[in-house]
Amino acid sequence: MPTVLISGGTGLIGTNLTRHLLERNYQVIILTRDKKKKSDNPGITYSYWNVKEGIIDEAQVNTCDCIIHLAGAGVMDKKWTAEYKKIIAESRTASAALILSVLRKNRHQVKCMVSASAIGWYGSDDDDNAPGRPFIEDDLPSSNFLGETCVLWEASVKPVEDYGVRLVKLRSGIVFSNDGGAFPKFKNPLRFGVATIFGRGKQIISWIHIDDLCRMYIAAIENIHMKDSYNAVAPNPLAQKALIISLAKKIRGRFYTPIHIPHVILKIILGKRSLEILKSTDVSCRKIKSTGFTFLYPTLEAALEQLD
């Protein structure tokens, strides 16, 4: 069966994607920094790598059919110091460079590479240079930190095309999953009956259900006509307040209290990361739909029904 090698395979997306791949009888190789990590599942192989030391099993890279590049430090995990901003960028670009160095100097059988990216590529709907419509893949990147990071991220995998490999980049929106990421953080205050609204709550959130995102990665592997960048977002983005109120009604019925967290408080708590919490980014999924991809969870209501 086809073999897929995944960097960042032990994270939220990688773990769920591995499950989806195994269900479709793919063989999965997961790059890991843990030398002792093993799997009882015959479909999974763990392969040690160390980006800083330039260590990677070249045979595993050369003999896989597809590479999925998910590796990267969590953008919202820590304060955006100059040091951590450098880690965010280099964890994505240096890991890509190590993988591509193997393909550059060896004969290989890799047919495609699917790389994560993010809708952080785009600016805010409120920017003076915003297009006045949902962002599409041809729109220019933002000049802010995440925009510049996404430019470096996507540029780091671009050379793979010179080695005869088809390249697809998926710019993910906010991923909804019970296993981690933003969704549990939205839900947690509701345990106490509090519906937390950030700022005025009018900022548009472009989101995607974890299962649809994993299906999109598999579509990128299997559809040989897919190439370049695609927005990995559901068809129905919505305002943060509307999202939280819908979630509150689903979990608490009428027994919840909306509470607005002023942007000043968010800035004190999160620093510059608060800009991303408050940023409105309406992103189009028209291009991925044009490939024939269909969403299992196109609406928030459908997603909440499955997630809860």
Helices and strands as residue ranges (DSSP letters): E 3-7, H 12-23, E 27-32, E 44-48, H 58-63, E 66-69, H 82-105, E 112-118, G 119-121, H 145-157, G 158-163, E 166-172, E 174-176, H 182-187, G 188-192, E 194-198, E 204-205, E 207-209, H 210-222, E 228-232, E 238-239, H 240-252, E 257-261, H 263-270, G 271-273, H 274-278, H 286-289, H 300-307
